[in-house]
Amino acid sequence: MVLLTLMFSTGTDEVVERKAFFGSLVFETVKKDDGALGITTGVENPVPIVVLFLVLTAVLTMIQASYRGLKERREQLLDASGS
């Protein structure tokens, strides 16, 4: 999604290099010899992407653990009130 935003934020004849997501994603247009524009996209620095993946994994793991704990507590309360 970020690369699409970078791609469509450039003009038709601009030669630019744009970076996004803390410099990890790059979009570059280069004027070729025949007058056409060459486009390059890719990952320049994977560290922010890896950090995002680790943070999201940790947050989702905590949410799942909290959900399981609350579900077990609910079952305990339902068992206690039914006795």
N, C-alpha and C positions, 0 to 999 in steps of 0.2 A: 504494500500500500504506500509506503514511504517513497519507494522508487518511482511509482506511478506519479505521485505528487511532484517529485523532482523533475520527471520527464515532461510533464505538461506545464510546468512553471517556466520553461525556457521558451524563448522566441523561436521563430522558424529558421532564422539564419544566424543565430548566436552560437559562438564557440565558447563553451563554458565548462567548468568543472564544479559540480555541486556535491556537497557532502551532507549527510543527515545522520541522526541517531548517534551523536557524539563522535562523528567522524568515522563510523564503522561502515556505512553504506556510501557508495560513490556513484555518481552519474556524470558522464563526461561526453561532450560532443566535440568532434574534431573535423575540421574541413579537410577533405581528401583532395588529391591532385586533380580529379576530374570535376571538381566543384560540388560534389555531393557531401553530405554530412555523415560521418561515421559515429555510431553510438556505442559507448561502453558502459556497462553497469556491473556492479559487483561489490564484494566485501573487501574493504581495505584493512580494517582492524577488527578482528573477531572478538576482542575482549569485552566490549559492551554487550554484545549479543549473548556471550556465555554468561556474563554476570546477570543479565535479565533472565535467562533460562534458570539459573540457580535460585534467584530470588523468587521467581514464580513457582518453582518446584517446592521451595520451603514454605511459602504462603499457602499453597494448595494442600500440602501435607498437614500443616497446622489446622486448616479448616476441616479437613477430613477427620483428624484426631478429635477436634472439638465436637464435631457432629456425632461421632461414635460415642464419645463420653456422655453427651446429652441424651442420646438415644438409650444408652444403658441406664442412666439415671431415671429416665422416664419409665422404663420397664420396672425398675426397682420401686418407684413410687406407685405405679399401677398394681404391682404385686402386693405391696404393703396395704394399700387401701382396699383391696379385694378380700383380704384375709379376715 
